[in-house]
Amino acid sequence: HLRFTSQFHDVEDAPVSHAATANSNPPAAFVPPRRVLMGPGPSDVHPRVLAAMAQPTIGHLDPAFIGLMDDIKRLLQLTFRTRNELTMPVSGPGSAGMEACFANLLEPDDTIIVCDNGVFGGRMRAMSERLGAKVVTVKDPWGRAVDPQKVEDAFKAHPEAKVLAFVQAETSTGALSDAKTLAGIAQRHDALSLVDAVTSLGGSQLEVDDWGIDAIYSGTQKCLSCPPGLSPVSFGQRALVKLMSRKTPVRSWFMDFSLVTAYWGSGAKRSYHHTAPVNALYGLHEALTLLHEEGLEHSWSRHQKLHAELAAGLEKLGLEYLVPKDERLPQLNAVKLPEGLNEEPLRRRLLEEFELEIGAGLGEFAGKIWRIGLMGQSCTRQHVELCLRAVGSVLR
Ligand code: PLP
């Protein structure tokens, strides 16, 4: 028996399996089913991205790879709409980029205002607490955008707050918050804005420089339509000043941006920090290329237009939206289910009969809503039509 103990978790004795060493069944190659991904992410990946990722691996310091990194940085700057020099993909999923941003900007006893209107606002709070910050929470109901007036009030009560953190696109509920207004409030109170753009980047308007956003992170598996596992981030000048004038070192060596920039900084001279996920970065480069071949603003309006078509169809099926119309995310459609419906077998039928993945509700909405993603390559008229046909069929 193996015994794993942790200060925070009870883990039962686990029997050690010897089956894997017996070699009676040689392993078979894994062949994934062909799904249509309309959940809260990942979204469908374009064949060009998959083909890019299948190219030969080269060294992460190869001059050819350095050229690719420069291109990725430029494409990310275009996508975030920023000139920030510190713009790069963190090697890890959205939560890694998120934790890296908090770890770089917060020091123990700093006060941070965190807007909590869903699962990911809650995660921001948990990360801030672990870093020893004093957390002031601005609560809004799940399914609503962040209320800017409550944020103003929180700054009045806590003028010492150094950071304001909020989620632009709350994937757990489908609510879109007004990032421009919220970043403006932080600036007026001489605090840094730290924005979660995991689900918004590429799908909704986002203007890092024009809106005065200081620090931002995203993920690759939503509207960028890449496989999961990378987290684009960007830090502006004010965030860099905070990072460079810290009294304490960033607690995490891996996430310390002042060290990672030796690798992701500008110019041909790059030095080893960690071994970058080379093939994943080929994929990100191709996905960003596809996005800018379409045009960023075209992508935003495609999400809006197809969301309107999906919404009209879902409402015809009798499904009501969770979020009021003017606070709705086009790329995440949260609809209420009829009371008492056992939704899990229906989602299984969508998968088995239509190869269609949609998302269940989380937290207080578990069993009560469905979350239908229209993200990136999964945001096409064919996706909308399949979804309406499939959902209509299982609800009949
Ligand atoms: N923030 C938001 C708004 C998200 O939707 C997600 C993932 O769904 C995350 C953060 C975390 O990203 P990841 O699951 O890639 O770690």
Boltz pocket constraint, residues with backbone or C-beta under 6 A from the ligand:
constraints:
  - pocket:
      binder: B
      contacts: [[A, 40], [A, 41], [A, 93], [A, 94], [A, 95], [A, 96], [A, 98], [A, 120], [A, 167], [A, 169], [A, 170], [A, 171], [A, 172], [A, 196], [A, 198], [A, 199], [A, 219], [A, 228], [A, 229]]
      max_distance: 6.0
